[in-house]
Every structure is written in C-alpha cells, then in structure tokens.
Amino acid sequence: MTTEFLVALGVVTLIFLLAGALYGFYQVLQTVRRIETFIDHLDRDISPVIRQIEHLTRDLNHTVKNVNRQISHVETSLELLEETAEDISIFKNEMLSKVNKSSIVGLAAAAFGMMKGKGMIDKFMENREKKPKNRRSK
C-alpha cells in the first residue's frame, strides 16, 4: 500500500468518524429538543394545577383562621354563660336565704289569685256586653 492510499484511507476514516460524531451530536441535540418540548408541555399543563393548589391552600388557611376565631368566640360565650349561671345561682341562694319561705309561698298565691281574678273580671265584662241593657221608660 502506498502512502497516498493510506493518507486517503485515513482521510476517509476521519470523514466517517466526523460524520458519526456529527450524527451523534445531531441525535443528542434532537433528544435535548424533545426533552425541552416535553418540559414546556409539562409546565403548561402543570402550572395551572399548581396555581389552583396554591389558591386552595390560601383559601383553606383563611377558612382555618376563621374557624379558629369562631371557636374562640364560642369558648368566650361559654365562659360568660358559665359565669352568668354562677351569678344567678349565687343570687338565688342569697334571695332564698334572706326571704322567709312562707312569704314566697304567699307571693306565689297572690300572683295566682291575681291571674285568676283577672280571668273572672274578663268573664264578667263579656257577659255584661252580651246582655241587653234595660232602660226605664218614663
């Protein structure tokens, strides 16, 4: 083999090697483009979902804060109700200890009598309106 042939063979081999390298580079470039396209599609599809999740998270946090505030109000109301019940109980016990039991019974009887008496007066007034009035003629 001659030197020229070997040089030509070396050049052809080098061309094939460069062509193989270029083809490999082209395939890598195509793969990178496909990956970029996939990421773009993924970003376009997932970004709205991520925004919705962030929005829902903010709404849930707001709702939890409102619920905690309402629970606090209910607890405060229950404490106030408990204190009021204690005050009423203390007042009742003081009233019962200071007032004679027979006077309480007397007051209850008087109240009942007044209610009953009012009913009797109402009946009397109804009967009186129903009866014709007698007028004396002169």
Secondary structure, DSSP 8 states (H G I E B T S, - for coil): --HHHHHHHHHHHHHHHHHHHHHHHHHHHHHHHHHHHHHHHHHHHHHHHHHHHHHHHHHHHHHHHHHHHHHHHHHHHHHHHHHHHHHHHHHHHHHHHHS-HHHHHHHHHHHHHHHHHHHHHHHHHHHHHHS-------
